[in-house]
Amino acid sequence: MRASKVSGTATTIVDPGPVWLPEWHPEPADIIDFPDGPQASLMVCGVGRKVWPPGARRPGRS
């Protein structure tokens, strides 16, 4: 595993590589968001990301 820096609710990768995410359990009311079950939301993440300079405008964001 690689070191990661957590700020607020987002995780910023400081060294590209796999990122550990704490186990997450949906609230009972959130189950409807996963028609195939919460396990369907499993994904590979933390392989790497583009680093934007502070104050830069990101595409798709206002």
mmCIF file of the N, C-alpha and C atoms, coordinates in Angstrom:
data_MODEL
# 
_entry.id   MODEL 
# 
loop_
_atom_site.group_PDB 
_atom_site.id 
_atom_site.type_symbol 
_atom_site.label_atom_id 
_atom_site.label_alt_id 
_atom_site.label_comp_id 
_atom_site.label_asym_id 
_atom_site.label_entity_id 
_atom_site.label_seq_id 
_atom_site.pdbx_PDB_ins_code 
_atom_site.Cartn_x 
_atom_site.Cartn_y 
_atom_site.Cartn_z 
_atom_site.occupancy 
_atom_site.B_iso_or_equiv 
_atom_site.pdbx_formal_charge 
_atom_site.auth_seq_id 
_atom_site.auth_comp_id 
_atom_site.auth_asym_id 
_atom_site.auth_atom_id 
_atom_site.pdbx_PDB_model_num 
ATOM 1   N N  . MET A 1 1  ? 0.835   -1.184 0.000   1.00 0.00 ? 1  MET A N  1 
ATOM 2   C CA . MET A 1 1  ? 0.000   0.000  0.000   1.00 0.00 ? 1  MET A CA 1 
ATOM 3   C C  . MET A 1 1  ? 0.875   1.240  0.000   1.00 0.00 ? 1  MET A C  1 
ATOM 4   N N  . ARG A 1 2  ? 0.309   2.287  -0.531  1.00 0.00 ? 2  ARG A N  1 
ATOM 5   C CA . ARG A 1 2  ? 1.019   3.556  -0.595  1.00 0.00 ? 2  ARG A CA 1 
ATOM 6   C C  . ARG A 1 2  ? 0.443   4.523  0.432   1.00 0.00 ? 2  ARG A C  1 
ATOM 7   N N  . ALA A 1 3  ? 1.256   5.493  0.791   1.00 0.00 ? 3  ALA A N  1 
ATOM 8   C CA . ALA A 1 3  ? 0.785   6.513  1.718   1.00 0.00 ? 3  ALA A CA 1 
ATOM 9   C C  . ALA A 1 3  ? -0.258  7.375  1.029   1.00 0.00 ? 3  ALA A C  1 
ATOM 10  N N  . SER A 1 4  ? -1.236  7.794  1.784   1.00 0.00 ? 4  SER A N  1 
ATOM 11  C CA . SER A 1 4  ? -2.228  8.712  1.238   1.00 0.00 ? 4  SER A CA 1 
ATOM 12  C C  . SER A 1 4  ? -2.500  9.801  2.255   1.00 0.00 ? 4  SER A C  1 
ATOM 13  N N  . LYS A 1 5  ? -2.933  10.919 1.772   1.00 0.00 ? 5  LYS A N  1 
ATOM 14  C CA . LYS A 1 5  ? -3.218  12.068 2.620   1.00 0.00 ? 5  LYS A CA 1 
ATOM 15  C C  . LYS A 1 5  ? -4.716  12.307 2.563   1.00 0.00 ? 5  LYS A C  1 
ATOM 16  N N  . VAL A 1 6  ? -5.368  12.331 3.710   1.00 0.00 ? 6  VAL A N  1 
ATOM 17  C CA . VAL A 1 6  ? -6.807  12.516 3.758   1.00 0.00 ? 6  VAL A CA 1 
ATOM 18  C C  . VAL A 1 6  ? -7.104  13.959 4.131   1.00 0.00 ? 6  VAL A C  1 
ATOM 19  N N  . SER A 1 7  ? -7.907  14.619 3.316   1.00 0.00 ? 7  SER A N  1 
ATOM 20  C CA . SER A 1 7  ? -8.310  15.992 3.612   1.00 0.00 ? 7  SER A CA 1 
ATOM 21  C C  . SER A 1 7  ? -9.816  16.098 3.432   1.00 0.00 ? 7  SER A C  1 
ATOM 22  N N  . GLY A 1 8  ? -10.528 16.342 4.512   1.00 0.00 ? 8  GLY A N  1 
ATOM 23  C CA . GLY A 1 8  ? -11.987 16.395 4.448   1.00 0.00 ? 8  GLY A CA 1 
ATOM 24  C C  . GLY A 1 8  ? -12.539 15.026 4.122   1.00 0.00 ? 8  GLY A C  1 
ATOM 25  N N  . THR A 1 9  ? -13.354 14.953 3.087   1.00 0.00 ? 9  THR A N  1 
ATOM 26  C CA . THR A 1 9  ? -13.931 13.669 2.701   1.00 0.00 ? 9  THR A CA 1 
ATOM 27  C C  . THR A 1 9  ? -13.228 13.067 1.497   1.00 0.00 ? 9  THR A C  1 
ATOM 28  N N  . ALA A 1 10 ? -12.276 13.775 0.929   1.00 0.00 ? 10 ALA A N  1 
ATOM 29  C CA . ALA A 1 10 ? -11.571 13.278 -0.253  1.00 0.00 ? 10 ALA A CA 1 
ATOM 30  C C  . ALA A 1 10 ? -10.196 12.742 0.131   1.00 0.00 ? 10 ALA A C  1 
ATOM 31  N N  . THR A 1 11 ? -9.746  11.758 -0.589  1.00 0.00 ? 11 THR A N  1 
ATOM 32  C CA . THR A 1 11 ? -8.414  11.209 -0.378  1.00 0.00 ? 11 THR A CA 1 
ATOM 33  C C  . THR A 1 11 ? -7.527  11.635 -1.532  1.00 0.00 ? 11 THR A C  1 
ATOM 34  N N  . THR A 1 12 ? -6.390  12.222 -1.212  1.00 0.00 ? 12 THR A N  1 
ATOM 35  C CA . THR A 1 12 ? -5.436  12.646 -2.227  1.00 0.00 ? 12 THR A CA 1 
ATOM 36  C C  . THR A 1 12 ? -4.271  11.682 -2.215  1.00 0.00 ? 12 THR A C  1 
ATOM 37  N N  . ILE A 1 13 ? -3.955  11.134 -3.362  1.00 0.00 ? 13 ILE A N  1 
ATOM 38  C CA . ILE A 1 13 ? -2.851  10.188 -3.462  1.00 0.00 ? 13 ILE A CA 1 
ATOM 39  C C  . ILE A 1 13 ? -1.548  10.965 -3.554  1.00 0.00 ? 13 ILE A C  1 
ATOM 40  N N  . VAL A 1 14 ? -0.625  10.659 -2.659  1.00 0.00 ? 14 VAL A N  1 
ATOM 41  C CA . VAL A 1 14 ? 0.668   11.332 -2.701  1.00 0.00 ? 14 VAL A CA 1 
ATOM 42  C C  . VAL A 1 14 ? 1.698   10.485 -3.430  1.00 0.00 ? 14 VAL A C  1 
ATOM 43  N N  . ASP A 1 15 ? 1.419   9.219  -3.609  1.00 0.00 ? 15 ASP A N  1 
ATOM 44  C CA . ASP A 1 15 ? 2.298   8.323  -4.354  1.00 0.00 ? 15 ASP A CA 1 
ATOM 45  C C  . ASP A 1 15 ? 1.372   7.388  -5.128  1.00 0.00 ? 15 ASP A C  1 
ATOM 46  N N  . PRO A 1 16 ? 1.395   7.417  -6.459  1.00 0.00 ? 16 PRO A N  1 
ATOM 47  C CA . PRO A 1 16 ? 0.447   6.580  -7.206  1.00 0.00 ? 16 PRO A CA 1 
ATOM 48  C C  . PRO A 1 16 ? 0.516   5.118  -6.782  1.00 0.00 ? 16 PRO A C  1 
ATOM 49  N N  . GLY A 1 17 ? -0.622  4.533  -6.610  1.00 0.00 ? 17 GLY A N  1 
ATOM 50  C CA . GLY A 1 17 ? -0.704  3.142  -6.209  1.00 0.00 ? 17 GLY A CA 1 
ATOM 51  C C  . GLY A 1 17 ? -2.055  2.860  -5.589  1.00 0.00 ? 17 GLY A C  1 
ATOM 52  N N  . PRO A 1 18 ? -2.275  1.653  -5.147  1.00 0.00 ? 18 PRO A N  1 
ATOM 53  C CA . PRO A 1 18 ? -3.564  1.305  -4.534  1.00 0.00 ? 18 PRO A CA 1 
ATOM 54  C C  . PRO A 1 18 ? -3.824  2.129  -3.280  1.00 0.00 ? 18 PRO A C  1 
ATOM 55  N N  . VAL A 1 19 ? -5.076  2.435  -3.055  1.00 0.00 ? 19 VAL A N  1 
ATOM 56  C CA . VAL A 1 19 ? -5.473  3.206  -1.876  1.00 0.00 ? 19 VAL A CA 1 
ATOM 57  C C  . VAL A 1 19 ? -6.454  2.365  -1.081  1.00 0.00 ? 19 VAL A C  1 
ATOM 58  N N  . TRP A 1 20 ? -6.240  2.292  0.213   1.00 0.00 ? 20 TRP A N  1 
ATOM 59  C CA . TRP A 1 20 ? -7.150  1.571  1.089   1.00 0.00 ? 20 TRP A CA 1 
ATOM 60  C C  . TRP A 1 20 ? -8.299  2.482  1.451   1.00 0.00 ? 20 TRP A C  1 
ATOM 61  N N  . LEU A 1 21 ? -9.520  1.969  1.311   1.00 0.00 ? 21 LEU A N  1 
ATOM 62  C CA . LEU A 1 21 ? -10.700 2.711  1.727   1.00 0.00 ? 21 LEU A CA 1 
ATOM 63  C C  . LEU A 1 21 ? -11.322 1.969  2.897   1.00 0.00 ? 21 LEU A C  1 
ATOM 64  N N  . PRO A 1 22 ? -11.728 2.701  3.932   1.00 0.00 ? 22 PRO A N  1 
ATOM 65  C CA . PRO A 1 22 ? -12.359 2.022  5.064   1.00 0.00 ? 22 PRO A CA 1 
ATOM 66  C C  . PRO A 1 22 ? -13.646 1.329  4.627   1.00 0.00 ? 22 PRO A C  1 
ATOM 67  N N  . GLU A 1 23 ? -13.997 0.280  5.334   1.00 0.00 ? 23 GLU A N  1 
ATOM 68  C CA . GLU A 1 23 ? -15.215 -0.456 4.998   1.00 0.00 ? 23 GLU A CA 1 
ATOM 69  C C  . GLU A 1 23 ? -16.414 0.469  5.118   1.00 0.00 ? 23 GLU A C  1 
ATOM 70  N N  . TRP A 1 24 ? -17.289 0.428  4.143   1.00 0.00 ? 24 TRP A N  1 
ATOM 71  C CA . TRP A 1 24 ? -18.453 1.311  4.105   1.00 0.00 ? 24 TRP A CA 1 
ATOM 72  C C  . TRP A 1 24 ? -19.717 0.495  4.080   1.00 0.00 ? 24 TRP A C  1 
ATOM 73  N N  . HIS A 1 25 ? -20.665 0.902  4.883   1.00 0.00 ? 25 HIS A N  1 
ATOM 74  C CA . HIS A 1 25 ? -21.970 0.248  4.915   1.00 0.00 ? 25 HIS A CA 1 
ATOM 75  C C  . HIS A 1 25 ? -23.026 1.306  4.643   1.00 0.00 ? 25 HIS A C  1 
ATOM 76  N N  . PRO A 1 26 ? -23.916 1.087  3.668   1.00 0.00 ? 26 PRO A N  1 
ATOM 77  C CA . PRO A 1 26 ? -24.960 2.080  3.395   1.00 0.00 ? 26 PRO A CA 1 
ATOM 78  C C  . PRO A 1 26 ? -25.989 2.121  4.516   1.00 0.00 ? 26 PRO A C  1 
ATOM 79  N N  . GLU A 1 27 ? -26.606 3.256  4.668   1.00 0.00 ? 27 GLU A N  1 
ATOM 80  C CA . GLU A 1 27 ? -27.730 3.372  5.589   1.00 0.00 ? 27 GLU A CA 1 
ATOM 81  C C  . GLU A 1 27 ? -28.886 2.565  4.993   1.00 0.00 ? 27 GLU A C  1 
ATOM 82  N N  . PRO A 1 28 ? -29.806 2.075  5.821   1.00 0.00 ? 28 PRO A N  1 
ATOM 83  C CA . PRO A 1 28 ? -30.930 1.303  5.273   1.00 0.00 ? 28 PRO A CA 1 
ATOM 84  C C  . PRO A 1 28 ? -31.687 2.045  4.168   1.00 0.00 ? 28 PRO A C  1 
ATOM 85  N N  . ALA A 1 29 ? -31.825 3.363  4.292   1.00 0.00 ? 29 ALA A N  1 
ATOM 86  C CA . ALA A 1 29 ? -32.541 4.140  3.274   1.00 0.00 ? 29 ALA A CA 1 
ATOM 87  C C  . ALA A 1 29 ? -31.749 4.235  1.971   1.00 0.00 ? 29 ALA A C  1 
ATOM 88  N N  . ASP A 1 30 ? -30.447 4.014  2.015   1.00 0.00 ? 30 ASP A N  1 
ATOM 89  C CA . ASP A 1 30 ? -29.610 4.125  0.823   1.00 0.00 ? 30 ASP A CA 1 
ATOM 90  C C  . ASP A 1 30 ? -29.627 2.868  -0.047  1.00 0.00 ? 30 ASP A C  1 
ATOM 91  N N  . ILE A 1 31 ? -30.157 1.786  0.448   1.00 0.00 ? 31 ILE A N  1 
ATOM 92  C CA . ILE A 1 31 ? -30.158 0.529  -0.296  1.00 0.00 ? 31 ILE A CA 1 
ATOM 93  C C  . ILE A 1 31 ? -30.848 0.699  -1.649  1.00 0.00 ? 31 ILE A C  1 
ATOM 94  N N  . ILE A 1 32 ? -31.849 1.574  -1.722  1.00 0.00 ? 32 ILE A N  1 
ATOM 95  C CA . ILE A 1 32 ? -32.557 1.758  -2.993  1.00 0.00 ? 32 ILE A CA 1 
ATOM 96  C C  . ILE A 1 32 ? -31.647 2.350  -4.064  1.00 0.00 ? 32 ILE A C  1 
ATOM 97  N N  . ASP A 1 33 ? -30.540 2.961  -3.665  1.00 0.00 ? 33 ASP A N  1 
ATOM 98  C CA . ASP A 1 33 ? -29.596 3.505  -4.638  1.00 0.00 ? 33 ASP A CA 1 
ATOM 99  C C  . ASP A 1 33 ? -28.805 2.407  -5.343  1.00 0.00 ? 33 ASP A C  1 
ATOM 100 N N  . PHE A 1 34 ? -28.859 1.193  -4.806  1.00 0.00 ? 34 PHE A N  1 
ATOM 101 C CA . PHE A 1 34 ? -28.107 0.071  -5.357  1.00 0.00 ? 34 PHE A CA 1 
ATOM 102 C C  . PHE A 1 34 ? -29.080 -1.055 -5.682  1.00 0.00 ? 34 PHE A C  1 
ATOM 103 N N  . PRO A 1 35 ? -29.730 -1.008 -6.848  1.00 0.00 ? 35 PRO A N  1 
ATOM 104 C CA . PRO A 1 35 ? -30.730 -2.031 -7.149  1.00 0.00 ? 35 PRO A CA 1 
ATOM 105 C C  . PRO A 1 35 ? -30.163 -3.446 -7.156  1.00 0.00 ? 35 PRO A C  1 
ATOM 106 N N  . ASP A 1 36 ? -28.871 -3.600 -7.462  1.00 0.00 ? 36 ASP A N  1 
ATOM 107 C CA . ASP A 1 36 ? -28.254 -4.923 -7.476  1.00 0.00 ? 36 ASP A CA 1 
ATOM 108 C C  . ASP A 1 36 ? -27.569 -5.249 -6.158  1.00 0.00 ? 36 ASP A C  1 
ATOM 109 N N  . GLY A 1 37 ? -27.729 -4.392 -5.154  1.00 0.00 ? 37 GLY A N  1 
ATOM 110 C CA . GLY A 1 37 ? -27.077 -4.575 -3.869  1.00 0.00 ? 37 GLY A CA 1 
ATOM 111 C C  . GLY A 1 37 ? -25.854 -3.678 -3.761  1.00 0.00 ? 37 GLY A C  1 
ATOM 112 N N  . PRO A 1 38 ? -25.475 -3.292 -2.539  1.00 0.00 ? 38 PRO A N  1 
ATOM 113 C CA . PRO A 1 38 ? -24.330 -2.405 -2.338  1.00 0.00 ? 38 PRO A CA 1 
ATOM 114 C C  . PRO A 1 38 ? -23.027 -2.953 -2.904  1.00 0.00 ? 38 PRO A C  1 
ATOM 115 N N  . GLN A 1 39 ? -22.880 -4.274 -2.952  1.00 0.00 ? 39 GLN A N  1 
ATOM 116 C CA . GLN A 1 39 ? -21.648 -4.856 -3.472  1.00 0.00 ? 39 GLN A CA 1 
ATOM 117 C C  . GLN A 1 39 ? -21.435 -4.516 -4.939  1.00 0.00 ? 39 GLN A C  1 
ATOM 118 N N  . ALA A 1 40 ? -22.488 -4.123 -5.656  1.00 0.00 ? 40 ALA A N  1 
ATOM 119 C CA . ALA A 1 40 ? -22.361 -3.749 -7.063  1.00 0.00 ? 40 ALA A CA 1 
ATOM 120 C C  . ALA A 1 40 ? -21.599 -2.441 -7.233  1.00 0.00 ? 40 ALA A C  1 
ATOM 121 N N  . SER A 1 41 ? -21.420 -1.704 -6.141  1.00 0.00 ? 41 SER A N  1 
ATOM 122 C CA . SER A 1 41 ? -20.720 -0.426 -6.240  1.00 0.00 ? 41 SER A CA 1 
ATOM 123 C C  . SER A 1 41 ? -19.210 -0.589 -6.082  1.00 0.00 ? 41 SER A C  1 
ATOM 124 N N  . LEU A 1 42 ? -18.742 -1.816 -5.900  1.00 0.00 ? 42 LEU A N  1 
ATOM 125 C CA . LEU A 1 42 ? -17.310 -2.062 -5.735  1.00 0.00 ? 42 LEU A CA 1 
ATOM 126 C C  . LEU A 1 42 ? -16.559 -1.624 -6.983  1.00 0.00 ? 42 LEU A C  1 
ATOM 127 N N  . MET A 1 43 ? -15.435 -0.942 -6.796  1.00 0.00 ? 43 MET A N  1 
ATOM 128 C CA . MET A 1 43 ? -14.652 -0.493 -7.943  1.00 0.00 ? 43 MET A CA 1 
ATOM 129 C C  . MET A 1 43 ? -13.185 -0.440 -7.574  1.00 0.00 ? 43 MET A C  1 
ATOM 130 N N  . VAL A 1 44 ? -12.356 -0.447 -8.575  1.00 0.00 ? 44 VAL A N  1 
ATOM 131 C CA . VAL A 1 44 ? -10.922 -0.267 -8.369  1.00 0.00 ? 44 VAL A CA 1 
ATOM 132 C C  . VAL A 1 44 ? -10.676 1.230  -8.370  1.00 0.00 ? 44 VAL A C  1 
ATOM 133 N N  . CYS A 1 45 ? -9.974  1.699  -7.377  1.00 0.00 ? 45 CYS A N  1 
ATOM 134 C CA . CYS A 1 45 ? -9.737  3.132  -7.303  1.00 0.00 ? 45 CYS A CA 1 
ATOM 135 C C  . CYS A 1 45 ? -8.331  3.391  -6.790  1.00 0.00 ? 45 CYS A C  1 
ATOM 136 N N  . GLY A 1 46 ? -7.903  4.597  -6.913  1.00 0.00 ? 46 GLY A N  1 
ATOM 137 C CA . GLY A 1 46 ? -6.608  4.988  -6.382  1.00 0.00 ? 46 GLY A CA 1 
ATOM 138 C C  . GLY A 1 46 ? -5.428  4.594  -7.242  1.00 0.00 ? 46 GLY A C  1 
ATOM 139 N N  . VAL A 1 47 ? -5.642  4.295  -8.505  1.00 0.00 ? 47 VAL A N  1 
ATOM 140 C CA . VAL A 1 47 ? -4.529  3.939  -9.374  1.00 0.00 ? 47 VAL A CA 1 
ATOM 141 C C  . VAL A 1 47 ? -3.686  5.169  -9.670  1.00 0.00 ? 47 VAL A C  1 
ATOM 142 N N  . GLY A 1 48 ? -4.301  6.296  -9.701  1.00 0.00 ? 48 GLY A N  1 
ATOM 143 C CA . GLY A 1 48 ? -3.605  7.562  -9.925  1.00 0.00 ? 48 GLY A CA 1 
ATOM 144 C C  . GLY A 1 48 ? -4.609  8.632  -10.281 1.00 0.00 ? 48 GLY A C  1 
ATOM 145 N N  . ARG A 1 49 ? -4.193  9.880  -10.220 1.00 0.00 ? 49 ARG A N  1 
ATOM 146 C CA . ARG A 1 49 ? -5.098  10.946 -10.600 1.00 0.00 ? 49 ARG A CA 1 
ATOM 147 C C  . ARG A 1 49 ? -4.299  12.135 -11.078 1.00 0.00 ? 49 ARG A C  1 
ATOM 148 N N  . LYS A 1 50 ? -4.948  12.989 -11.845 1.00 0.00 ? 50 LYS A N  1 
ATOM 149 C CA . LYS A 1 50 ? -4.292  14.192 -12.322 1.00 0.00 ? 50 LYS A CA 1 
ATOM 150 C C  . LYS A 1 50 ? -4.232  15.197 -11.180 1.00 0.00 ? 50 LYS A C  1 
ATOM 151 N N  . VAL A 1 51 ? -3.088  15.797 -10.979 1.00 0.00 ? 51 VAL A N  1 
ATOM 152 C CA . VAL A 1 51 ? -2.926  16.795 -9.927  1.00 0.00 ? 51 VAL A CA 1 
ATOM 153 C C  . VAL A 1 51 ? -3.144  18.165 -10.546 1.00 0.00 ? 51 VAL A C  1 
ATOM 154 N N  . TRP A 1 52 ? -4.101  18.898 -10.014 1.00 0.00 ? 52 TRP A N  1 
ATOM 155 C CA . TRP A 1 52 ? -4.419  20.235 -10.504 1.00 0.00 ? 52 TRP A CA 1 
ATOM 156 C C  . TRP A 1 52 ? -3.738  21.271 -9.620  1.00 0.00 ? 52 TRP A C  1 
ATOM 157 N N  . PRO A 1 53 ? -3.151  22.309 -10.197 1.00 0.00 ? 53 PRO A N  1 
ATOM 158 C CA . PRO A 1 53 ? -2.536  23.368 -9.398  1.00 0.00 ? 53 PRO A CA 1 
ATOM 159 C C  . PRO A 1 53 ? -3.591  24.075 -8.552  1.00 0.00 ? 53 PRO A C  1 
ATOM 160 N N  . PRO A 1 54 ? -3.223  24.590 -7.383  1.00 0.00 ? 54 PRO A N  1 
ATOM 161 C CA . PRO A 1 54 ? -4.186  25.315 -6.548  1.00 0.00 ? 54 PRO A CA 1 
ATOM 162 C C  . PRO A 1 54 ? -4.820  26.461 -7.336  1.00 0.00 ? 54 PRO A C  1 
ATOM 163 N N  . GLY A 1 55 ? -6.129  26.577 -7.247  1.00 0.00 ? 55 GLY A N  1 
ATOM 164 C CA . GLY A 1 55 ? -6.848  27.648 -7.923  1.00 0.00 ? 55 GLY A CA 1 
ATOM 165 C C  . GLY A 1 55 ? -7.165  27.383 -9.380  1.00 0.00 ? 55 GLY A C  1 
ATOM 166 N N  . ALA A 1 56 ? -6.718  26.256 -9.931  1.00 0.00 ? 56 ALA A N  1 
ATOM 167 C CA . ALA A 1 56 ? -6.976  25.946 -11.341 1.00 0.00 ? 56 ALA A CA 1 
ATOM 168 C C  . ALA A 1 56 ? -8.439  25.574 -11.533 1.00 0.00 ? 56 ALA A C  1 
ATOM 169 N N  . ARG A 1 57 ? -9.000  25.955 -12.659 1.00 0.00 ? 57 ARG A N  1 
ATOM 170 C CA . ARG A 1 57 ? -10.379 25.578 -12.984 1.00 0.00 ? 57 ARG A CA 1 
ATOM 171 C C  . ARG A 1 57 ? -10.376 24.172 -13.557 1.00 0.00 ? 57 ARG A C  1 
ATOM 172 N N  . ARG A 1 58 ? -11.183 23.323 -12.981 1.00 0.00 ? 58 ARG A N  1 
ATOM 173 C CA . ARG A 1 58 ? -11.261 21.944 -13.445 1.00 0.00 ? 58 ARG A CA 1 
ATOM 174 C C  . ARG A 1 58 ? -12.429 21.795 -14.405 1.00 0.00 ? 58 ARG A C  1 
ATOM 175 N N  . PRO A 1 59 ? -12.260 21.031 -15.473 1.00 0.00 ? 59 PRO A N  1 
ATOM 176 C CA . PRO A 1 59 ? -13.366 20.820 -16.412 1.00 0.00 ? 59 PRO A CA 1 
ATOM 177 C C  . PRO A 1 59 ? -14.568 20.215 -15.700 1.00 0.00 ? 59 PRO A C  1 
ATOM 178 N N  . GLY A 1 60 ? -15.744 20.721 -15.994 1.00 0.00 ? 60 GLY A N  1 
ATOM 179 C CA . GLY A 1 60 ? -16.960 20.186 -15.390 1.00 0.00 ? 60 GLY A CA 1 
ATOM 180 C C  . GLY A 1 60 ? -17.279 20.753 -14.029 1.00 0.00 ? 60 GLY A C  1 
ATOM 181 N N  . ARG A 1 61 ? -16.459 21.648 -13.527 1.00 0.00 ? 61 ARG A N  1 
ATOM 182 C CA . ARG A 1 61 ? -16.724 22.270 -12.227 1.00 0.00 ? 61 ARG A CA 1 
ATOM 183 C C  . ARG A 1 61 ? -16.870 23.769 -12.412 1.00 0.00 ? 61 ARG A C  1 
ATOM 184 N N  . SER A 1 62 ? -17.688 24.356 -11.564 1.00 0.00 ? 62 SER A N  1 
ATOM 185 C CA . SER A 1 62 ? -17.862 25.807 -11.682 1.00 0.00 ? 62 SER A CA 1 
ATOM 186 C C  . SER A 1 62 ? -17.002 26.556 -10.689 1.00 0.00 ? 62 SER A C  1 
# 
